[in-house]
Amino acid sequence: MADFNKKLKLLQHFMSDWAGEPADAAGLVRILNPRGSRPPLIWCFNGQNEFPMLAGDLGPDQPVIALRSLNLVARIEKGRPALDNRIADHYAELLLAAFDLSRCSVGGNCQGAPIAARIAANLLRRGCVVETVICMEWPSLSPLPIRCGLIFGAQSTMFNPFLQGLNPEPLWRALFADHRVEIIPGGHGEYFSEANHAAVGAAVARLLDPQWSAPKPADSRVMTVEPIAPPPSLPAASRATIKVAIRSTSPAVATPRDRLSVGYVWISGDHGPSPAWGLQPAPRGGSGRLSLKVETPGVEGEWDLYIFPTQEYGGPISWLENHMPKCRIAIEKSTNDDAARGWRRWLGHLRRLRPTGGEG
């Protein structure tokens, strides 16, 4: 707790001369365009100059509430994701105390994006209507039952998954009610510059426009997914089967645009999300038992396994019942040489993706 308070003090120091009206005693939450009529946009920035640039580009009718990421406050190392979660929970309490957030959007760039996603989840649990979450240069892997905007740089070889030959679209369709990708000029760290900031503002404005995603009817089913006797440990970078029980209050009617699946992702407080994820068709009728085939993370340690029902077009259903991790499993070093080599390759990839400071 003492170390966390020191980080709060350092954040307060960094933000002491930020633009905007402070909304809390410490000045950790600030607002520009406070008299705008649109639902507020909460944004977690990396640097001081980004806030007035984005608020100016979005115009006076768009209130922008600023927070600051832990960029230059905490190292990107083991345990950083848990620290991001903790600051996000703290910010959520400050925001709810200061503003009417019955309807809002949340976003963040680079190191601010995972904090923004966690804040969005907090607000949803408290009954707020979060219209959109925007993750810039950081594809979140936490399932959210809302639409998500993902912004990447056209020259961002470290963070743009399409420049790495990856296709994350199937995962995003499972994780979010809807999603849209915006590609903006520049490489990582170049967006809030005189040359590029207007493109950032235009992309954010498009993602805030409610017209880009047609509203989908709410799914009235209440479904829960629970693992049956999950194993306490599994080898790294391997395949395993975990039996789960699925219960639904009403039968699922399968249609071409309502294919019910069970998805899983691994998230660690030490390492963040793992690239290991998967989808599997749900049992007929939406209830029953399923032998869920999972790939395990390639990094040793304690990992939380999230299992959630989802639709290919519509994202997670019964999110409030399934938003918490279903079990914690110790991932142990694999004895398989091929798996170990894959683990080392993934670790090297992870190190190359780590931001080195500065603004995203």
C-alpha positions in Angstrom: 0.0 0.0 0.0 2.8 2.4 0.8 4.4 1.8 -2.6 1.0 2.4 -4.3 0.6 5.6 -2.4 4.1 6.7 -3.6 3.0 6.1 -7.2 -0.2 8.1 -6.6 2.0 11.0 -5.3 4.2 10.8 -8.4 1.1 10.8 -10.7 -0.1 13.9 -8.8 3.2 15.6 -9.4 3.2 14.8 -13.1 -0.4 16.1 -13.4 0.0 19.2 -11.3 0.2 21.5 -14.3 -2.0 19.6 -16.7 -4.8 21.5 -18.6 -8.4 21.3 -17.5 -10.4 21.6 -14.3 -9.4 19.1 -11.6 -12.3 17.0 -10.5 -10.7 15.5 -7.3 -8.6 16.8 -4.5 -5.4 15.3 -5.8 -5.9 16.5 -9.4 -5.7 13.0 -10.8 -8.9 13.5 -12.8 -9.3 16.5 -15.1 -11.8 17.7 -17.6 -11.8 19.9 -20.7 -14.9 21.0 -22.6 -17.0 20.4 -19.5 -20.1 22.2 -20.9 -20.3 20.0 -24.0 -23.6 18.2 -24.5 -22.2 14.8 -25.7 -21.7 11.8 -23.3 -18.2 12.3 -21.8 -15.2 10.5 -23.1 -12.8 9.2 -20.4 -9.3 8.9 -21.7 -6.1 7.5 -20.1 -3.2 9.4 -21.6 0.6 8.8 -21.5 1.7 12.5 -21.6 0.6 16.0 -20.8 0.4 17.4 -24.3 -1.9 14.6 -25.5 -4.9 15.8 -23.5 -5.5 19.3 -24.9 -4.7 18.0 -28.4 -7.4 15.3 -28.4 -9.9 17.6 -26.6 -9.3 20.3 -29.2 -9.6 18.0 -32.1 -12.9 16.6 -30.8 -14.4 20.1 -30.4 -16.1 22.0 -27.6 -19.2 19.8 -27.6 -17.3 16.7 -26.5 -16.3 16.6 -22.8 -13.0 14.9 -22.3 -12.0 13.5 -18.9 -8.3 12.9 -18.5 -6.4 10.3 -16.5 -2.7 9.4 -16.7 -1.2 6.0 -17.3 1.7 4.7 -15.3 4.1 5.6 -18.1 7.4 6.6 -16.4 5.8 6.0 -13.0 6.2 2.2 -13.0 8.4 -0.1 -15.0 7.0 -2.5 -17.6 8.0 -5.7 -15.8 6.5 -8.7 -14.0 3.5 -7.5 -12.0 2.8 -4.4 -14.0 -0.7 -5.7 -15.3 -1.8 -6.1 -11.7 -0.7 -2.6 -10.9 -2.5 -1.2 -13.9 -5.7 -3.0 -12.6 -5.2 -1.4 -9.2 -4.8 2.2 -10.6 -7.8 1.6 -12.9 -10.0 0.6 -9.9 -8.8 3.7 -8.0 -9.6 5.9 -11.0 -13.1 4.3 -11.4 -14.0 5.3 -7.8 -12.8 8.9 -8.4 -14.7 9.1 -11.6 -18.0 7.8 -10.1 -17.6 10.3 -7.2 -17.1 13.3 -9.5 -19.3 12.8 -12.6 -22.6 11.5 -13.9 -21.4 8.5 -15.9 -24.8 7.0 -16.7 -23.7 7.2 -20.3 -20.0 7.5 -21.4 -17.2 6.1 -23.5 -13.7 5.1 -22.3 -10.4 5.0 -24.1 -6.6 5.0 -23.8 -3.5 5.0 -25.8 -0.6 2.6 -25.4 0.0 2.0 -21.7 -3.3 3.7 -21.0 -5.4 1.2 -23.0 -5.4 -1.7 -20.5 -6.3 0.8 -17.7 -9.2 2.1 -19.9 -10.5 -1.4 -20.5 -10.5 -2.2 -16.8 -12.3 1.1 -16.0 -14.9 0.3 -18.6 -15.5 -3.1 -16.9 -15.8 -1.4 -13.5 -18.4 1.1 -14.8 -20.4 -1.6 -16.5 -20.6 -3.6 -13.2 -21.9 -0.4 -11.5 -24.7 -0.1 -14.0 -23.3 2.6 -16.3 -23.9 2.5 -20.0 -20.5 2.4 -21.6 -21.1 3.0 -25.3 -17.6 2.3 -26.6 -14.2 1.3 -25.4 -11.3 2.5 -27.5 -7.9 0.8 -27.3 -5.2 2.5 -29.2 -2.0 0.5 -30.0 -3.0 -2.2 -27.5 -5.4 -4.9 -28.5 -7.2 -5.8 -25.3 -7.9 -9.4 -24.6 -10.6 -8.9 -21.9 -14.1 -9.8 -23.0 -16.5 -6.9 -22.8 -20.2 -6.9 -23.9 -19.8 -3.5 -25.7 -18.4 -2.3 -29.0 -14.7 -1.7 -29.2 -12.7 0.6 -31.4 -9.1 -0.4 -32.1 -6.6 2.1 -33.5 -3.2 1.2 -34.9 -0.5 3.1 -36.7 0.1 2.4 -40.4 3.9 2.1 -39.7 3.6 0.6 -36.2 5.4 -2.7 -36.8 5.6 -3.4 -33.0 1.9 -3.0 -32.2 -0.2 -3.3 -35.4 -1.1 -7.0 -35.6 -1.9 -6.7 -39.4 1.8 -5.7 -40.0 2.8 -8.9 -38.2 0.8 -11.1 -40.5 -1.8 -11.9 -37.8 -5.5 -12.0 -38.1 -7.1 -11.1 -34.7 -10.6 -10.5 -36.2 -12.1 -13.8 -35.0 -10.9 -13.1 -31.5 -12.3 -9.6 -31.5 -15.6 -10.8 -32.8 -15.8 -13.1 -29.8 -14.6 -10.6 -27.2 -16.7 -7.6 -28.1 -20.3 -6.9 -29.1 -18.9 -5.2 -32.2 -15.6 -3.8 -33.2 -14.1 -1.4 -35.8 -10.4 -0.9 -36.7 -9.0 2.5 -37.6 -5.5 2.8 -39.2 -3.9 6.2 -38.7 -0.6 7.6 -40.1 2.7 7.1 -38.3 4.5 4.7 -36.1 4.3 4.1 -32.4 5.0 7.3 -30.4 4.3 9.6 -33.3 0.6 10.1 -33.1 0.3 13.1 -30.8 2.5 15.3 -33.0 1.6 18.3 -35.1 1.6 16.1 -38.2 -0.6 13.3 -36.9 -2.8 14.4 -34.0 -5.7 15.5 -36.2 -5.9 12.0 -37.7 -6.1 10.6 -34.1 -8.9 13.0 -33.3 -10.8 12.1 -36.5 -10.4 8.4 -35.8 -11.7 8.8 -32.2 -14.6 10.9 -33.5 -15.6 8.2 -35.9 -15.5 5.5 -33.2 -17.6 7.7 -30.9 -20.3 8.0 -33.6 -23.1 5.7 -32.6 -24.0 5.2 -36.2 -21.1 2.9 -37.1 -22.6 0.0 -35.2 -26.3 -0.9 -35.5 -27.7 -1.7 -32.0 -28.3 -5.4 -31.4 -31.2 -6.7 -29.4 -30.3 -7.7 -25.9 -29.8 -11.4 -25.2 -32.3 -12.3 -22.5 -30.6 -15.6 -21.6 -28.7 -15.9 -18.4 -25.9 -18.4 -18.9 -23.1 -19.5 -16.6 -20.0 -21.5 -17.4 -18.2 -23.3 -14.6 -15.2 -25.6 -14.8 -15.6 -29.1 -13.3 -12.6 -30.0 -11.1 -10.0 -27.9 -13.0 -6.4 -29.2 -12.8 -4.3 -27.3 -10.3 -1.4 -27.2 -12.8 -0.6 -27.7 -16.5 2.6 -27.7 -18.5 3.4 -24.5 -20.5 2.8 -24.2 -24.2 0.7 -27.4 -24.3 -2.8 -28.6 -25.0 -5.3 -29.7 -22.3 -8.9 -30.5 -21.9 -11.0 -28.9 -19.1 -14.5 -30.1 -18.5 -17.1 -27.3 -18.0 -20.8 -27.2 -17.1 -23.0 -24.7 -19.0 -26.3 -23.7 -17.6 -28.9 -21.5 -19.4 -32.3 -20.2 -18.3 -33.7 -20.6 -21.8 -32.9 -22.7 -24.9 -30.5 -21.2 -27.4 -31.9 -21.0 -30.9 -29.1 -21.4 -33.5 -29.3 -19.1 -36.4 -26.6 -18.2 -39.0 -25.9 -15.0 -37.0 -26.2 -16.5 -33.6 -23.7 -19.3 -33.3 -23.2 -19.8 -29.7 -19.6 -20.6 -28.7 -17.6 -20.9 -25.5 -14.5 -18.8 -25.5 -11.5 -18.7 -23.3 -8.5 -16.4 -22.6 -5.7 -16.5 -20.1 -4.8 -13.4 -18.1 -2.0 -13.1 -15.5 -1.4 -10.3 -13.0 2.3 -10.8 -13.7 2.3 -10.9 -17.5 -1.1 -9.7 -18.7 -3.0 -11.5 -21.5 -1.6 -14.6 -23.2 -1.8 -15.0 -27.0 -3.3 -18.5 -26.2 -7.1 -18.3 -26.7 -9.8 -20.3 -28.4 -13.5 -20.8 -29.3 -15.5 -24.0 -29.3 -19.2 -24.6 -30.3 -21.5 -24.7 -27.3 -23.7 -27.7 -26.6 -26.9 -27.9 -28.5 -29.6 -26.0 -26.6 -27.0 -23.9 -24.8 -26.8 -26.2 -21.7 -24.9 -29.3 -20.8 -21.3 -30.3 -20.4 -18.4 -29.5 -22.7 -14.9 -30.8 -23.0 -13.1 -27.5 -23.6 -9.8 -27.9 -25.4 -7.4 -25.2 -24.4 -3.9 -24.2 -25.3 -1.9 -23.1 -22.2 0.3 -20.0 -21.9 3.9 -20.2 -22.9 5.1 -18.5 -19.7 5.3 -20.1 -16.3 3.4 -18.8 -13.3 -0.1 -18.3 -12.0 -2.7 -17.7 -14.7 -6.4 -16.9 -14.5 -8.6 -18.8 -17.0 -11.6 -16.8 -18.2 -14.3 -18.9 -19.8 -17.4 -17.2 -21.3 -20.3 -17.8 -23.7 -20.2 -15.7 -26.8 -21.8 -15.2 -30.2 -19.8 -14.7 -33.4 -22.0 -11.6 -34.1 -22.8 -10.0 -30.8 -19.9 -10.9 -28.4 -20.2 -12.1 -24.8 -23.6 -12.9 -23.4 -24.4 -13.0 -19.6 -21.2 -11.0 -19.1 -22.0 -10.0 -15.5 -22.3 -13.7 -14.6 -19.1 -14.6 -16.4 -16.7 -11.6 -16.2 -14.6 -13.0 -13.3 -11.9 -15.6 -13.9 -13.2 -19.1 -13.5 -10.2 -20.7 -12.0 -6.5 -20.1 -11.4 -4.0 -22.7 -12.8 -0.3 -22.9 -12.2 1.5 -23.1 -15.5 4.7 -25.1 -15.1 7.8 -25.5 -17.3 7.1 -27.9 -20.2 9.3 -30.9 -20.7 8.6 -30.8 -24.4 11.6 -29.3 -26.3 9.4 -27.9 -29.1 7.1 -26.3 -26.5 10.1 -24.8 -24.7 11.4 -23.3 -27.9 8.0 -21.9 -28.7 7.9 -20.4 -25.2 11.3 -18.7 -25.7 10.2 -17.3 -29.1 7.0 -15.9 -27.5 9.0 -14.3 -24.7 11.3 -12.7 -27.2 8.2 -11.4 -29.1 6.8 -10.0 -25.9 10.0 -8.2 -25.0 10.0 -6.5 -28.5 6.4 -5.4 -27.9 7.2 -3.7 -24.7 7.0 0.1 -24.8 10.2 1.9 -23.9 8.6 5.0 -22.6 7.4 8.2 -24.2 4.0 8.8 -25.7 1.9 6.4 -27.7 
